[in-house]
Amino acid sequence: MRSYGRMMLHRAMLQALVSLALLATLAAAGPARAADYTGPIIDAHSHVPNGTAIDAYVAAMKRHNVVKVVLLGVGGAQKDDAAWIAAAAKKYPDLVVTGQPVPEPTSPQAAARLDAELARSGARAVGEIHVRQVSRKIDRNPADPAFVKVLEMAARHKAPVVIHQELDDRATAALEAALKAAPAATIVLAHAGSLTPAALEPLLARHPNLVIDLSGMHFQRAPALATEKGPLDPAWRALIEKHRDRFVIGIDVWAARLFEPAMLGRLMRWTRRILGELTPEAAERVAYRNAARLFRLE
């Protein structure tokens, strides 16, 4: 009996050691990774660098269940943007949503020109308008009377205005003035304005006509929501969950190298992985439902 008892005690000790080793291994590995988001995605912000790149992008869309792409101008950097976007929409009418470029948004004629162009094109978005881009030495005031008229004209056509504005204190004050001056207009702040979640939260609280565009915040750029393999930044996750109806996501391809199939696959898989770290309801809103409502695609 003593021998049997010792054997059972030895077996129990071995089982406890195995359990402890397993727990240590799981702790070292960290929490289990959330499953990737598998639902439809609307890419709310992308570009084309020429008249043919859309073919490679559409092929990637079909592989990764990206059901729509909003094609925007590149802030006046490409003179053929409007023609390339129109050609892409004509070739893929069920997939491409047109954005209307506005190369000179502070021109006195900009609003009248936009009125005519939207009436002709039926574009569902305006932009991307570069308001402040340090690298290109662009620094416009969105509260300028001519720009406010552009915002009001876009609102009349029910088209949100996508802006690129790298925000500091002065630029933030100007953005807030524009949001107040044109309350009927929806401003979509591309790339989250290069702000932190803490800086964005009061803007969202004060301005119901502000939407945050998370495009281009991937592992190839800074600031990024996450590295290519790392987790979604906790502060971003908390803000997105709190204001889940105020965010859209986009791939933001532009440079020709990004249209290589392997790179498109990496970007789209990263997007699905990041969305998968949100709650299912928030993921669906950011991936699809918010953009469908914003661009009148429902």
C-alpha positions as CSV (number, residue, x, y, z in Angstrom):
1,M,0.0,0.0,0.0
2,R,2.9,2.4,0.9
3,S,4.4,1.7,-2.6
4,Y,1.1,2.4,-4.3
5,G,0.7,5.6,-2.3
6,R,4.1,6.8,-3.2
7,M,3.4,6.0,-6.9
8,M,0.2,8.0,-6.9
9,L,1.9,11.0,-5.1
10,H,4.7,10.9,-7.7
11,R,2.1,10.9,-10.5
12,A,0.2,13.8,-9.0
13,M,3.4,15.8,-8.7
14,L,4.3,15.1,-12.3
15,Q,0.9,16.2,-13.5
16,A,1.2,19.4,-11.5
17,L,4.6,20.1,-13.0
18,V,3.3,19.6,-16.5
19,S,0.3,21.9,-15.8
20,L,2.7,24.6,-14.5
21,A,4.9,24.3,-17.6
22,L,1.9,24.5,-19.9
23,L,0.6,27.7,-18.1
24,A,4.1,29.2,-18.3
25,T,4.2,28.5,-22.0
26,L,0.7,30.1,-22.6
27,A,1.7,33.1,-20.5
28,A,4.9,33.7,-22.5
29,A,2.9,33.4,-25.8
30,G,0.5,36.1,-24.6
31,P,-3.3,36.2,-25.1
32,A,-4.8,34.4,-28.0
33,R,-5.0,36.5,-31.2
34,A,-8.5,37.6,-32.2
35,A,-9.9,36.1,-35.4
36,D,-9.6,38.3,-38.5
37,Y,-12.7,40.2,-39.6
38,T,-14.3,38.2,-42.4
39,G,-17.1,40.5,-43.5
40,P,-17.3,43.0,-46.4
41,I,-15.0,46.0,-46.5
42,I,-15.5,49.4,-48.2
43,D,-12.1,51.0,-48.9
44,A,-13.1,54.6,-48.1
45,H,-9.9,56.2,-49.3
46,S,-7.6,55.1,-52.2
47,H,-6.1,56.6,-55.3
48,V,-4.7,55.5,-58.7
49,P,-1.4,56.6,-60.1
50,N,-2.3,56.1,-63.8
51,G,-5.1,54.8,-66.0
52,T,-4.4,51.1,-65.7
53,A,-3.5,50.4,-62.0
54,I,-7.2,50.0,-61.2
55,D,-7.1,46.5,-62.8
56,A,-4.6,45.2,-60.3
57,Y,-6.6,46.8,-57.4
58,V,-9.9,45.3,-58.5
59,A,-8.3,41.9,-58.7
60,A,-7.1,42.2,-55.1
61,M,-10.5,43.5,-54.1
62,K,-12.1,40.3,-55.4
63,R,-9.6,38.1,-53.6
64,H,-10.1,39.9,-50.2
65,N,-13.9,40.7,-50.2
66,V,-13.4,44.5,-50.6
67,V,-16.8,45.3,-52.1
68,K,-16.3,49.0,-53.0
69,V,-13.4,51.5,-53.3
70,V,-13.8,55.3,-53.0
71,L,-11.2,56.7,-55.5
72,L,-10.1,60.2,-54.6
73,G,-7.8,62.8,-56.1
74,V,-4.4,63.4,-54.7
75,G,-4.7,67.0,-53.6
76,G,-3.9,68.5,-57.0
77,A,-0.6,66.5,-57.3
78,Q,-1.9,64.6,-60.4
79,K,-3.6,66.6,-63.2
80,D,-5.3,63.5,-64.7
81,D,-6.9,62.4,-61.5
82,A,-10.5,63.2,-62.6
83,A,-10.0,61.4,-65.9
84,W,-8.5,58.3,-64.3
85,I,-11.2,58.1,-61.7
86,A,-14.0,58.5,-64.3
87,A,-12.4,55.8,-66.4
88,A,-12.1,53.4,-63.5
89,A,-15.7,54.0,-62.5
90,K,-16.8,53.4,-66.1
91,K,-14.9,50.1,-66.3
92,Y,-16.0,48.9,-62.8
93,P,-19.3,50.7,-62.1
94,D,-20.3,48.2,-59.3
95,L,-17.0,48.5,-57.5
96,V,-15.7,52.1,-57.9
97,V,-17.2,55.1,-56.0
98,T,-16.0,58.4,-57.5
99,G,-14.5,61.2,-55.6
100,Q,-14.4,64.7,-57.1
101,P,-10.9,66.3,-57.0
102,V,-10.7,70.0,-56.1
103,P,-7.2,71.1,-57.0
104,E,-7.6,74.8,-56.0
105,P,-10.0,74.8,-53.0
106,T,-9.4,78.4,-52.0
107,S,-10.0,79.9,-55.4
108,P,-13.0,82.3,-55.5
109,Q,-14.4,80.1,-58.3
110,A,-13.9,76.8,-56.6
111,A,-17.5,76.4,-55.2
112,A,-19.1,77.2,-58.6
113,R,-16.8,74.9,-60.4
114,L,-17.5,72.1,-57.9
115,D,-21.2,72.6,-58.3
116,A,-20.9,72.0,-62.1
117,E,-18.6,69.1,-61.7
118,L,-20.7,67.3,-59.1
119,A,-23.8,67.8,-61.2
120,R,-22.0,66.2,-64.1
121,S,-20.1,63.4,-62.4
122,G,-22.5,62.5,-59.6
123,A,-19.5,61.9,-57.4
124,R,-20.3,60.7,-53.9
125,A,-17.3,62.4,-52.2
126,V,-15.2,65.5,-52.6
127,G,-11.4,65.4,-52.3
128,E,-9.0,64.4,-51.2
129,I,-8.3,68.1,-50.6
130,H,-4.8,68.8,-49.2
131,V,-5.3,71.5,-46.6
132,R,-2.0,71.2,-44.7
133,Q,0.7,68.9,-45.9
134,V,4.1,69.8,-44.5
135,S,6.2,67.8,-47.0
136,R,4.6,69.7,-50.0
137,K,4.6,73.0,-48.2
138,I,0.8,73.3,-48.4
139,D,-0.8,75.2,-45.7
140,R,-4.4,76.4,-46.4
141,N,-7.0,77.7,-44.0
142,P,-10.2,75.6,-44.2
143,A,-12.1,78.4,-42.6
144,D,-11.3,80.7,-45.5
145,P,-14.6,82.1,-47.0
146,A,-13.9,80.4,-50.3
147,F,-13.2,77.1,-48.7
148,V,-16.3,77.3,-46.6
149,K,-18.3,77.9,-49.8
150,V,-16.8,74.6,-51.1
151,L,-17.9,72.9,-47.9
152,E,-21.4,74.3,-48.3
153,M,-21.6,73.3,-52.0
154,A,-20.5,69.8,-51.2
155,A,-23.2,69.6,-48.4
156,R,-25.8,70.7,-51.0
157,H,-24.8,67.7,-53.1
158,K,-24.7,65.4,-50.0
159,A,-21.1,64.7,-50.6
160,P,-18.7,64.5,-47.7
161,V,-15.4,66.4,-48.1
162,V,-12.2,64.4,-47.5
163,I,-9.3,66.5,-46.3
164,H,-5.7,65.9,-45.6
165,Q,-4.7,68.2,-42.8
166,E,-1.7,67.5,-40.6
167,L,-2.9,69.1,-37.4
168,D,-1.0,71.2,-34.9
169,D,-2.6,73.6,-32.5
170,R,-3.1,76.4,-35.1
171,A,-4.4,74.0,-37.8
172,T,-6.8,72.3,-35.3
173,A,-8.3,75.7,-34.4
174,A,-8.8,76.4,-38.1
175,L,-10.4,73.0,-38.7
176,E,-12.8,73.6,-35.8
177,A,-13.7,77.0,-37.2
178,A,-14.5,75.4,-40.6
179,L,-16.6,72.7,-38.9
180,K,-18.6,75.4,-37.1
181,A,-18.9,77.6,-40.2
182,A,-20.4,74.8,-42.3
183,P,-22.4,72.6,-39.9
184,A,-24.3,70.9,-42.7
185,A,-21.1,69.7,-44.3
186,T,-19.4,66.5,-43.3
187,I,-15.6,66.7,-43.1
188,V,-13.7,63.4,-43.3
189,L,-10.3,63.9,-41.7
190,A,-7.9,61.6,-43.6
191,H,-5.3,59.7,-41.7
192,A,-6.8,61.0,-38.4
193,G,-5.1,64.3,-39.0
194,S,-1.8,62.8,-37.7
195,L,-3.2,63.2,-34.2
196,T,-3.2,60.9,-31.2
197,P,-6.4,59.3,-29.9
198,A,-6.3,61.6,-26.9
199,A,-6.2,64.7,-29.1
200,L,-8.9,63.4,-31.4
201,E,-11.5,62.6,-28.7
202,P,-12.4,66.2,-27.8
203,L,-12.8,67.0,-31.5
204,L,-15.2,64.2,-32.0
205,A,-17.1,65.2,-28.9
206,R,-17.5,68.8,-30.0
207,H,-18.2,68.3,-33.8
208,P,-20.9,65.8,-34.9
209,N,-20.0,66.7,-38.6
210,L,-16.5,65.3,-38.2
211,V,-15.7,61.7,-39.4
212,I,-12.2,60.1,-38.9
213,D,-10.6,58.3,-41.8
214,L,-8.1,55.7,-40.7
215,S,-6.7,55.2,-44.2
216,G,-2.9,55.0,-44.7
217,M,-2.3,54.3,-41.0
218,H,-0.8,50.9,-41.8
219,F,2.6,49.3,-41.1
220,Q,4.3,51.2,-44.1
221,R,3.5,54.6,-42.6
222,A,3.6,56.7,-39.4
223,P,1.6,57.1,-37.3
224,A,0.4,53.5,-37.6
225,L,-2.4,51.8,-35.8
226,A,-0.2,48.7,-35.5
227,T,2.9,47.1,-36.9
228,E,2.4,44.4,-39.6
229,K,2.2,41.6,-37.1
230,G,1.6,43.5,-33.8
231,P,-1.6,44.2,-32.0
232,L,-3.9,47.2,-32.5
233,D,-2.7,50.1,-30.3
234,P,-4.9,50.0,-27.1
235,A,-5.6,53.7,-27.2
236,W,-6.8,53.6,-30.8
237,R,-9.0,50.5,-30.0
238,A,-10.6,52.3,-27.1
239,L,-11.4,55.4,-29.1
240,I,-12.7,53.5,-32.1
241,E,-15.0,51.4,-29.9
242,K,-16.3,54.5,-28.1
243,H,-17.1,56.4,-31.3
244,R,-17.7,53.4,-33.6
245,D,-20.1,55.3,-35.8
246,R,-17.5,58.0,-36.6
247,F,-14.7,56.0,-38.2
248,V,-14.1,54.6,-41.7
249,I,-11.1,52.7,-43.0
250,G,-9.2,52.8,-46.3
251,I,-6.1,51.2,-47.8
252,D,-4.9,54.5,-49.3
253,V,-2.8,53.1,-52.1
254,W,-1.3,55.6,-54.5
255,A,2.4,54.8,-55.4
256,A,2.7,52.3,-58.2
257,R,4.7,49.9,-56.0
258,L,1.7,49.5,-53.7
259,F,-0.3,47.9,-56.6
260,E,1.9,44.8,-56.7
261,P,-0.3,41.8,-55.8
262,A,1.9,40.7,-52.9
263,M,1.8,44.2,-51.4
264,L,-1.9,44.6,-51.8
265,G,-2.4,41.2,-50.2
266,R,-0.3,42.3,-47.2
267,L,-2.2,45.6,-46.8
268,M,-5.6,44.0,-47.0
269,R,-4.7,41.1,-44.7
270,W,-3.4,43.7,-42.2
271,T,-6.6,45.6,-42.4
272,R,-8.7,42.5,-41.7
273,R,-6.5,41.6,-38.8
274,I,-6.8,45.0,-37.2
275,L,-10.6,45.1,-37.7
276,G,-10.7,41.6,-36.1
277,E,-9.4,43.1,-32.8
278,L,-12.5,45.3,-32.5
279,T,-15.8,44.0,-31.2
280,P,-17.9,42.5,-34.0
281,E,-20.3,45.4,-34.1
282,A,-17.5,48.0,-34.2
283,A,-15.6,46.1,-36.8
284,E,-18.6,45.9,-39.1
285,R,-19.3,49.6,-38.7
286,V,-15.8,50.7,-39.4
287,A,-15.3,48.2,-42.2
288,Y,-18.5,48.7,-44.1
289,R,-21.6,50.2,-42.5
290,N,-20.3,53.7,-41.8
291,A,-18.9,54.2,-45.3
292,A,-22.1,52.8,-46.9
293,R,-24.1,55.5,-45.0
294,L,-21.6,58.3,-45.5
295,F,-21.3,57.8,-49.3
296,R,-25.0,56.9,-49.8
297,L,-24.3,53.3,-50.9
298,E,-27.0,51.6,-49.0
